[in-house]
Amino acid sequence: MEEGCEFRSWDELIPDALGLIFSNLSLQEILTVIPRVCKSWRKTVMGPYCWQEIDIVEWSQRSSPENLDRMLEMLITRSAGSHRKLCVSGLPTDASFSFVADHAKSLQTLRLPRSEISDSIVEEVAWKLSTITFLDVSYCRKMGAPALEAIGKHCKFLTGLRRIMHPLEIIDKLTQDDEALAIAATMPKLKHLEIAYLLVSTEPVLKILASCCELELLDVRGCWNVRLDEKLIKKFSGLKVVGPLVIDCYEGNGWDDCSAYSGSSGYLAWDFVAGEMDYYDDELYAAWEDESMDDLELRFYDGFDADNAGFDWPQSP
């Protein structure tokens, strides 16, 4: 080893570099292991450096509403409003969505599948989501055309929308043409649109094609009332249309094969810090142990995968 060679201690790395490194670790490790290594690493985890992208989809699917709200509040607070991506499944209330919107000044990607979001709350706070470029509101049963219209009016940079429904969730509806018309009227910059299993007909879909000139992917699988002529589709250069024929989970009943979360390998319980890093909530820890939390690994989505779009259907409700 050459004399005079200088080595820099890990705890002397700048927080931005540490945050980038820690982002490759699991959620469990970031919250419960890293803070105990040294003061420098604990400070990094407590700050916004690790939370530019927050993805707790898998964990939230196994969490109670109370614990989900606590986790979400803690992570968003730590990000200091600087998070660019937020992915969480099953927001339990309108208040939860309102909290997300209140801290969305830098947010670009928002995935909220299976959330209990109403039209009224979306109309009220959509203006706070003006920086959004991609939105996933699949399986959100309480919202409809008014919410989509509000999003389209206020989210002018929106280029990706995922609004997939489970067939059983729309069994009591006659039509969802109003949702397709709202998309056509307010989201002209869309490049990727997934509306699989929506109860839409041909005319509203044609209006979407006419209005969204930059559209590259249109997923209408399971939209049985849609009839798109092949010659018509060829007029839209660069457009890939998937459906309405379905060759996926619903047709083959292969839920395990198609589930994005079927690779879970076992039970993993861990303690959760809600507040100062030196304080551990025993009651909350017990709650975590009661819930199945497999493979709590952060997954960061970089957008649509056109070749596999729509192949992550959930289990039947």
Solvent accessible surface area in square Angstrom, and as a share of the most:
residue,aa,sasa,rsa
1,M,201,0.90
2,E,148,0.66
3,E,176,0.79
4,G,76,0.73
5,C,70,0.42
6,E,160,0.72
7,F,150,0.62
8,R,151,0.55
9,S,53,0.34
10,W,148,0.52
11,D,64,0.33
12,E,100,0.45
13,L,50,0.25
14,I,98,0.50
15,P,48,0.30
16,D,93,0.48
17,A,33,0.25
18,L,1,0.00
19,G,2,0.02
20,L,132,0.66
21,I,67,0.34
22,F,3,0.01
23,S,32,0.20
24,N,124,0.63
25,L,55,0.27
26,S,23,0.15
27,L,2,0.01
28,Q,43,0.19
29,E,66,0.30
30,I,0,0.00
31,L,0,0.00
32,T,7,0.04
33,V,74,0.43
34,I,12,0.06
35,P,7,0.04
36,R,145,0.53
37,V,79,0.46
38,C,39,0.23
39,K,158,0.67
40,S,36,0.23
41,W,36,0.13
42,R,69,0.25
43,K,149,0.63
44,T,2,0.01
45,V,0,0.00
46,M,60,0.27
47,G,13,0.13
48,P,39,0.24
49,Y,79,0.30
50,C,7,0.04
51,W,1,0.00
52,Q,50,0.22
53,E,48,0.22
54,I,1,0.01
55,D,7,0.04
56,I,3,0.02
57,V,6,0.04
58,E,21,0.10
59,W,3,0.01
60,S,5,0.03
61,Q,65,0.29
62,R,53,0.19
63,S,19,0.12
64,S,33,0.21
65,P,73,0.46
66,E,117,0.53
67,N,8,0.04
68,L,4,0.02
69,D,52,0.27
70,R,91,0.33
71,M,0,0.00
72,L,3,0.02
73,E,96,0.43
74,M,19,0.09
75,L,0,0.00
76,I,0,0.00
77,T,86,0.50
78,R,17,0.06
79,S,0,0.00
80,A,68,0.53
81,G,5,0.05
82,S,35,0.23
83,H,0,0.00
84,R,103,0.38
85,K,16,0.07
86,L,0,0.00
87,C,0,0.00
88,V,0,0.00
89,S,3,0.02
90,G,24,0.23
91,L,0,0.00
92,P,26,0.16
93,T,65,0.38
94,D,46,0.24
95,A,74,0.58
96,S,7,0.05
97,F,5,0.02
98,S,26,0.17
99,F,51,0.21
100,V,0,0.00
101,A,2,0.02
102,D,78,0.40
103,H,60,0.27
104,A,2,0.02
105,K,147,0.62
106,S,39,0.25
107,L,0,0.00
108,Q,84,0.38
109,T,21,0.12
110,L,0,0.00
111,R,21,0.08
112,L,0,0.00
113,P,11,0.07
114,R,67,0.24
115,S,1,0.01
116,E,49,0.22
117,I,1,0.00
118,S,24,0.16
119,D,35,0.18
120,S,73,0.47
121,I,19,0.10
122,V,2,0.01
123,E,91,0.41
124,E,114,0.51
125,V,4,0.02
126,A,0,0.00
127,W,151,0.53
128,K,60,0.25
129,L,3,0.01
130,S,48,0.31
131,T,49,0.28
132,I,1,0.01
133,T,46,0.27
134,F,15,0.06
135,L,4,0.02
136,D,3,0.02
137,V,4,0.02
138,S,0,0.00
139,Y,7,0.03
140,C,0,0.00
141,R,125,0.46
142,K,125,0.53
143,M,6,0.03
144,G,12,0.12
145,A,13,0.10
146,P,59,0.37
147,A,0,0.00
148,L,0,0.00
149,E,68,0.31
150,A,11,0.08
151,I,3,0.02
152,G,1,0.01
153,K,107,0.45
154,H,73,0.33
155,C,5,0.03
156,K,123,0.52
157,F,119,0.49
158,L,4,0.02
159,T,44,0.26
160,G,3,0.03
161,L,0,0.00
162,R,19,0.07
163,R,1,0.00
164,I,0,0.00
165,M,1,0.00
166,H,6,0.03
167,P,45,0.28
168,L,93,0.46
169,E,28,0.13
170,I,7,0.04
171,I,135,0.69
172,D,120,0.62
173,K,79,0.33
174,L,178,0.88
175,T,76,0.44
176,Q,3,0.01
177,D,35,0.18
178,D,78,0.40
179,E,5,0.02
180,A,0,0.00
181,L,71,0.36
182,A,10,0.08
183,I,0,0.00
184,A,10,0.08
185,A,84,0.65
186,T,19,0.11
187,M,4,0.02
188,P,75,0.47
189,K,96,0.41
190,L,0,0.00
191,K,73,0.31
192,H,46,0.21
193,L,0,0.00
194,E,1,0.01
195,I,0,0.00
196,A,0,0.00
197,Y,12,0.05
198,L,1,0.00
199,L,53,0.26
200,V,2,0.01
201,S,36,0.23
202,T,31,0.18
203,E,111,0.50
204,P,6,0.04
205,V,0,0.00
206,L,64,0.32
207,K,92,0.39
208,I,0,0.00
209,L,3,0.01
210,A,74,0.57
211,S,43,0.28
212,C,3,0.02
213,C,112,0.67
214,E,89,0.40
215,L,11,0.06
216,E,79,0.36
217,L,1,0.01
218,L,0,0.00
219,D,0,0.00
220,V,0,0.00
221,R,8,0.03
222,G,5,0.05
223,C,2,0.01
224,W,126,0.44
225,N,98,0.50
226,V,0,0.00
227,R,165,0.60
228,L,35,0.17
229,D,82,0.43
230,E,119,0.53
231,K,158,0.67
232,L,49,0.24
233,I,29,0.15
234,K,148,0.63
235,K,157,0.66
236,F,65,0.27
237,S,112,0.72
238,G,67,0.65
239,L,23,0.11
240,K,85,0.36
241,V,37,0.21
242,V,28,0.16
243,G,28,0.27
244,P,33,0.21
245,L,126,0.62
246,V,5,0.03
247,I,132,0.67
248,D,15,0.08
249,C,1,0.00
250,Y,33,0.13
251,E,103,0.46
252,G,58,0.56
253,N,111,0.57
254,G,22,0.21
255,W,63,0.22
256,D,101,0.52
257,D,131,0.68
258,C,27,0.16
259,S,24,0.15
260,A,46,0.36
261,Y,46,0.18
262,S,60,0.39
263,G,67,0.64
264,S,39,0.25
265,S,102,0.66
266,G,39,0.37
267,Y,126,0.48
268,L,60,0.30
269,A,33,0.25
270,W,7,0.02
271,D,30,0.15
272,F,1,0.00
273,V,0,0.00
274,A,22,0.17
275,G,38,0.36
276,E,119,0.54
277,M,9,0.04
278,D,112,0.58
279,Y,124,0.47
280,Y,73,0.28
281,D,22,0.11
282,D,116,0.60
283,E,144,0.65
284,L,5,0.02
285,Y,84,0.32
286,A,52,0.40
287,A,32,0.25
288,W,0,0.00
289,E,78,0.35
290,D,125,0.65
291,E,26,0.12
292,S,56,0.36
293,M,0,0.00
294,D,20,0.10
295,D,53,0.27
296,L,6,0.03
297,E,109,0.49
298,L,17,0.08
299,R,77,0.28
300,F,66,0.28
301,Y,50,0.19
302,D,143,0.74
303,G,36,0.35
304,F,44,0.18
305,D,74,0.38
306,A,38,0.29
307,D,113,0.59
308,N,88,0.45
309,A,7,0.06
310,G,2,0.02
311,F,79,0.33
312,D,51,0.26
313,W,3,0.01
314,P,23,0.14
315,Q,126,0.56
316,S,53,0.34
317,P,103,0.65
